Amino acid sequence: MTLTATTAAAAAGVGLTATAGHADSVSTIEAQVTTLNSQAEQATNVYDGAMEQMANLQKQVDAIQGEAATSQQAMNNLLATLGPLAAEQYRSGSVDPTLELMLSNHPDTYLQQASVMNQMGQNELIALKSLKIQQAQLAELKKEAADRLAQLQQAENQAAQAKDQVVAKFRQAQDLLSQLTYTEQQSLSYGTVTAEQIASLPKVGGRAGVAIAYAESKIGMWYQWGGEGDPSFDCSGLVEASYAAAGISLPRTTYEQVNMGYSVPALLNLLSPGDLIFYAGDEHVAIYVGNGVVFHAPRTGMQLGYAPWNMMPISAVRRVV
């Protein structure tokens, strides 16, 4: 996944700040908090994507460095083979200049001199050609590692910027919410699910059942943006981990997850437990668990739990099992 400065800028959104004193109405604050939460979700997806990219790049760097170490060892072995030839000539008082050139830092120069090569034995010539190949491979591996490290640094910078944006949006939302009473704050939640609805949730088998059981086992944990289970989750992190427990690999961000499986109409009678429901332009995702109920990781300051399936405007439904 390639993250761009444009994507990061989009996540920043338009800053909103609390006004002095109590806002004109709860609806005004609700609209502003909704906007801030949406911007925080966008920034969180940028952060999640950057972290995913960083992990992939680090694996590539490790692999390249491993290859470079192997190539370096091969060069060392070749030099160790050629070294005694030089030592013998040195002891006799006449080090062959062609051998000195061969053992230099630029053996390719030697290969360019055909007349000099003819003075060497066949074994030495083969060893020198191998040395040249190893040297070229090592140079290429070092360049590739440097390129990956530069990309890794860029991803780290994007993650840091997105993190700052999430924190800023959350603080702005908290400033707005602090103007409301506890009852008014509760009215701005994702909606409520009754105990009867939860008690009557269907028993689900197969992979969907495993994914749902995993998600439900995390009930009550506090949302953690960028979280993949250590110690908690954000919305896409919960979905990814739940389906990983069922043996299904999903991408890290909601923007990628929404392309998995196949589309299902957003109609309650057509939903099946395990379906993924995406909201607000694919910025948020929840797992449908049946009986008009979803399980999700809501947002910063809230606990993982149940919510109505239509808690926000639905942008897509995907079936991945």
C-alpha positions as CSV (number, residue, x, y, z in Angstrom):
1,M,0.0,0.0,0.0
2,T,1.4,3.4,-1.0
3,L,0.5,6.3,1.3
4,T,0.8,9.8,-0.1
5,A,1.0,13.3,1.3
6,T,-2.4,14.0,-0.2
7,T,-3.9,11.1,1.7
8,A,-2.4,12.4,4.9
9,A,-3.6,15.9,4.2
10,A,-7.1,14.6,3.6
11,A,-7.0,13.0,7.0
12,A,-6.3,16.4,8.6
13,G,-9.7,17.8,7.7
14,V,-10.9,21.1,8.9
15,G,-10.1,22.0,12.5
16,L,-13.0,22.7,14.8
17,T,-12.6,24.2,18.3
18,A,-15.0,24.5,21.2
19,T,-16.6,27.9,21.6
20,A,-16.6,29.8,24.8
21,G,-19.3,28.8,27.3
22,H,-22.0,26.3,26.4
23,A,-22.8,25.9,22.7
24,D,-26.1,27.1,21.3
25,S,-27.5,23.6,21.3
26,V,-26.8,20.0,21.7
27,S,-27.4,19.5,18.0
28,T,-24.6,21.9,17.2
29,I,-22.1,20.1,19.3
30,E,-23.3,16.8,18.0
31,A,-22.6,17.9,14.4
32,Q,-19.2,19.1,15.3
33,V,-18.3,16.0,17.3
34,T,-19.5,13.8,14.4
35,T,-17.2,15.8,12.0
36,L,-14.3,15.4,14.4
37,N,-14.9,11.7,14.8
38,S,-15.0,11.3,11.1
39,Q,-11.7,13.1,10.7
40,A,-10.2,11.0,13.4
41,E,-11.3,7.8,11.7
42,Q,-9.7,9.1,8.5
43,A,-6.4,9.8,10.3
44,T,-6.6,6.5,12.0
45,N,-6.8,4.7,8.7
46,V,-3.8,6.6,7.5
47,Y,-1.9,5.6,10.7
48,D,-3.0,2.0,10.3
49,G,-1.9,1.9,6.7
50,A,1.5,3.5,7.5
51,M,2.1,1.0,10.3
52,E,1.2,-1.9,8.0
53,Q,3.6,-0.4,5.4
54,M,6.3,-0.1,8.0
55,A,6.0,-3.7,9.0
56,N,6.2,-4.9,5.4
57,L,9.2,-2.7,4.6
58,Q,11.0,-3.8,7.7
59,K,10.6,-7.4,6.6
60,Q,12.1,-6.5,3.2
61,V,15.0,-4.7,4.8
62,D,15.8,-7.7,7.0
63,A,15.7,-10.0,4.0
64,I,17.9,-7.7,1.9
65,Q,20.4,-7.3,4.7
66,G,20.5,-11.1,5.1
67,E,21.2,-11.5,1.4
68,A,23.9,-8.8,1.7
69,A,25.6,-10.7,4.5
70,T,25.6,-13.9,2.5
71,S,27.1,-12.1,-0.5
72,Q,29.7,-10.5,1.7
73,Q,30.6,-13.9,3.1
74,A,31.0,-15.3,-0.4
75,M,33.3,-12.4,-1.3
76,N,35.4,-13.1,1.9
77,N,35.6,-16.8,1.0
78,L,36.9,-15.9,-2.5
79,L,39.4,-13.5,-1.1
80,A,40.6,-16.1,1.3
81,T,41.1,-18.5,-1.6
82,L,43.1,-15.9,-3.6
83,G,45.1,-14.6,-0.6
84,P,47.6,-17.5,-0.4
85,L,48.6,-16.9,-4.0
86,A,49.6,-13.4,-3.1
87,A,51.3,-14.5,0.1
88,E,53.5,-17.1,-1.8
89,Q,54.6,-14.5,-4.3
90,Y,55.3,-12.0,-1.6
91,R,57.5,-14.5,0.3
92,S,59.4,-15.1,-3.0
93,G,60.0,-11.3,-3.2
94,S,58.0,-10.8,-6.4
95,V,54.3,-10.1,-6.0
96,D,52.7,-10.3,-9.4
97,P,51.2,-6.8,-10.2
98,T,48.2,-8.5,-11.8
99,L,47.5,-10.3,-8.5
100,E,47.8,-7.1,-6.6
101,L,45.2,-5.6,-8.9
102,M,43.0,-8.6,-8.6
103,L,42.9,-8.2,-4.8
104,S,42.2,-4.5,-4.9
105,N,38.9,-2.9,-4.2
106,H,38.1,-2.8,-7.9
107,P,38.7,-6.2,-9.5
108,D,36.6,-5.2,-12.5
109,T,39.5,-3.1,-13.6
110,Y,41.5,-6.2,-13.8
111,L,38.9,-8.0,-16.0
112,Q,39.0,-5.1,-18.5
113,Q,42.7,-5.9,-19.2
114,A,42.5,-9.1,-21.3
115,S,46.3,-9.2,-21.9
116,V,46.8,-9.3,-18.1
117,M,44.2,-12.0,-17.6
118,N,46.0,-14.3,-20.0
119,Q,48.9,-14.3,-17.4
120,M,46.6,-15.9,-14.8
121,G,45.8,-19.6,-14.3
122,Q,42.3,-20.8,-15.1
123,N,41.3,-21.3,-11.4
124,E,42.4,-17.8,-10.5
125,L,40.5,-16.4,-13.4
126,I,37.3,-18.2,-12.4
127,A,37.6,-17.0,-8.9
128,L,38.1,-13.4,-10.0
129,K,35.1,-13.5,-12.2
130,S,33.0,-14.8,-9.2
131,L,34.4,-12.1,-7.1
132,K,33.3,-9.5,-9.6
133,I,29.8,-10.9,-9.7
134,Q,29.6,-11.0,-5.9
135,Q,30.8,-7.4,-5.7
136,A,28.1,-6.2,-8.1
137,Q,25.4,-8.1,-6.3
138,L,26.5,-6.6,-3.0
139,A,26.5,-3.1,-4.4
140,E,22.9,-3.7,-5.7
141,L,21.7,-5.1,-2.4
142,K,23.1,-2.1,-0.5
143,K,21.3,0.3,-2.8
144,E,18.1,-1.7,-2.5
145,A,18.4,-1.6,1.3
146,A,19.0,2.1,1.3
147,D,15.9,2.7,-0.9
148,R,13.7,0.6,1.5
149,L,15.0,2.4,4.5
150,A,14.1,5.7,2.9
151,Q,10.6,4.4,2.3
152,L,10.5,3.2,5.9
153,Q,11.4,6.7,7.1
154,Q,8.6,8.2,5.0
155,A,6.1,5.8,6.4
156,E,7.2,6.5,9.9
157,N,6.8,10.3,9.3
158,Q,3.2,9.7,7.9
159,A,2.4,7.6,11.0
160,A,3.6,10.3,13.3
161,Q,1.6,13.0,11.5
162,A,-1.5,10.9,11.5
163,K,-1.1,10.2,15.2
164,D,-0.9,13.9,16.0
165,Q,-4.1,14.4,14.0
166,V,-6.0,11.7,15.9
167,V,-4.9,13.1,19.2
168,A,-5.8,16.7,18.2
169,K,-9.3,15.6,16.9
170,F,-10.0,13.6,20.1
171,R,-9.0,16.6,22.3
172,Q,-11.2,18.9,20.3
173,A,-14.1,16.5,20.6
174,Q,-13.6,16.2,24.3
175,D,-13.5,19.9,24.7
176,L,-16.9,20.1,23.0
177,L,-18.4,17.2,25.0
178,S,-17.2,18.8,28.2
179,Q,-19.8,21.5,27.7
180,L,-22.6,18.9,27.9
181,T,-24.1,17.1,30.9
182,Y,-23.5,13.4,31.2
183,T,-27.0,12.6,30.0
184,E,-26.5,14.8,26.9
185,Q,-23.2,13.1,26.2
186,Q,-24.8,9.7,26.3
187,S,-27.4,10.9,23.8
188,L,-24.6,11.3,21.3
189,S,-23.6,7.6,21.4
190,Y,-23.9,5.1,18.6
191,G,-27.3,4.0,19.9
192,T,-28.3,1.3,22.4
193,V,-29.0,-2.4,22.1
194,T,-31.3,-4.0,24.6
195,A,-30.4,-6.9,26.9
196,E,-33.2,-8.9,25.2
197,Q,-31.6,-8.4,21.8
198,I,-28.2,-9.6,23.0
199,A,-29.7,-12.6,24.8
200,S,-31.5,-13.7,21.7
201,L,-28.5,-13.4,19.3
202,P,-28.3,-16.5,17.1
203,K,-25.7,-19.2,17.6
204,V,-23.3,-19.0,14.6
205,G,-21.1,-21.8,13.4
206,G,-18.3,-22.1,10.9
207,R,-15.7,-19.4,10.4
208,A,-18.1,-16.6,10.9
209,G,-18.9,-18.0,14.3
210,V,-15.3,-18.2,15.2
211,A,-14.7,-14.6,14.2
212,I,-17.8,-13.4,16.1
213,A,-16.8,-15.3,19.2
214,Y,-13.3,-13.8,19.1
215,A,-14.7,-10.2,18.8
216,E,-17.3,-10.7,21.5
217,S,-14.6,-12.0,23.9
218,K,-13.2,-8.5,23.8
219,I,-16.3,-6.8,25.1
220,G,-15.6,-4.0,27.6
221,M,-12.1,-3.3,26.4
222,W,-11.4,0.3,25.7
223,Y,-11.0,1.4,22.1
224,Q,-7.4,2.0,21.1
225,W,-6.8,3.8,17.8
226,G,-4.2,2.0,15.7
227,G,-4.7,-1.0,18.0
228,E,-4.3,-4.6,16.8
229,G,-4.7,-6.2,20.2
230,D,-1.9,-4.8,22.2
231,P,-3.5,-3.9,24.5
232,S,-6.8,-3.3,22.5
233,F,-8.2,-2.5,19.1
234,D,-9.5,0.1,16.7
235,C,-12.4,-0.9,14.4
236,S,-10.4,-2.4,11.5
237,G,-7.9,-3.9,13.9
238,L,-10.7,-5.8,15.6
239,V,-12.1,-7.1,12.3
240,E,-8.7,-8.1,11.1
241,A,-7.9,-10.0,14.3
242,S,-11.3,-11.6,14.5
243,Y,-11.1,-13.1,11.1
244,A,-7.4,-14.1,11.5
245,A,-8.7,-16.2,14.5
246,A,-11.0,-17.9,12.0
247,G,-8.1,-18.5,9.5
248,I,-9.1,-15.7,7.1
249,S,-6.5,-13.0,6.3
250,L,-7.9,-9.5,5.8
251,P,-6.0,-6.2,5.1
252,R,-5.4,-3.7,7.9
253,T,-7.5,-0.7,7.0
254,T,-11.2,-0.2,6.3
255,Y,-10.4,1.2,2.9
256,E,-8.8,-2.1,2.0
257,Q,-11.2,-4.4,3.9
258,V,-14.2,-3.0,2.0
259,N,-12.8,-4.6,-1.2
260,M,-12.7,-8.1,0.3
261,G,-15.3,-10.8,-0.3
262,Y,-18.4,-9.7,-2.2
263,S,-21.1,-7.1,-1.9
264,V,-24.4,-7.6,0.0
265,P,-27.3,-5.2,-0.1
266,A,-27.6,-3.2,3.0
267,L,-31.0,-4.7,3.9
268,L,-31.6,-6.2,7.3
269,N,-33.3,-9.3,6.0
270,L,-30.4,-10.1,3.7
271,L,-27.6,-9.8,6.3
272,S,-25.9,-12.9,7.7
273,P,-23.9,-13.0,10.9
274,G,-20.3,-12.4,10.1
275,D,-21.0,-9.8,7.4
276,L,-18.9,-6.7,7.6
277,I,-20.8,-3.4,7.6
278,F,-19.0,-0.2,6.6
279,Y,-20.1,3.2,7.6
280,A,-19.5,6.9,6.7
281,G,-17.6,6.5,3.5
282,D,-15.9,3.3,4.6
283,E,-14.2,5.0,7.5
284,H,-15.7,2.7,10.1
285,V,-16.5,-1.1,10.2
286,A,-18.4,-3.5,12.4
287,I,-19.2,-7.2,12.4
288,Y,-22.9,-8.1,12.0
289,V,-23.8,-10.6,14.7
290,G,-27.5,-11.1,14.0
291,N,-30.8,-9.8,15.3
292,G,-30.2,-6.3,14.0
293,V,-27.0,-6.0,16.1
294,V,-23.3,-5.4,15.3
295,F,-20.2,-5.7,17.4
296,H,-17.5,-3.1,16.9
297,A,-14.7,-1.0,18.4
298,P,-16.4,2.4,18.5
299,R,-14.0,5.3,19.0
300,T,-11.6,6.8,21.5
301,G,-13.1,7.0,25.0
302,M,-15.6,4.2,24.4
303,Q,-15.6,0.5,25.1
304,L,-15.8,-2.4,22.5
305,G,-19.4,-3.6,22.4
306,Y,-22.7,-4.0,20.6
307,A,-24.6,-1.3,18.6
308,P,-27.6,-1.2,16.2
309,W,-26.7,-2.3,12.7
310,N,-27.8,1.0,11.3
311,M,-26.0,3.2,13.9
312,M,-24.5,5.4,11.1
313,P,-25.1,5.8,7.4
314,I,-24.0,2.5,5.7
315,S,-21.7,2.8,2.8
316,A,-21.2,-0.9,2.1
317,V,-21.7,-4.5,3.3
318,R,-19.2,-7.2,2.4
319,R,-19.5,-11.0,3.0
320,V,-16.0,-12.5,3.4
321,V,-17.1,-16.1,4.5
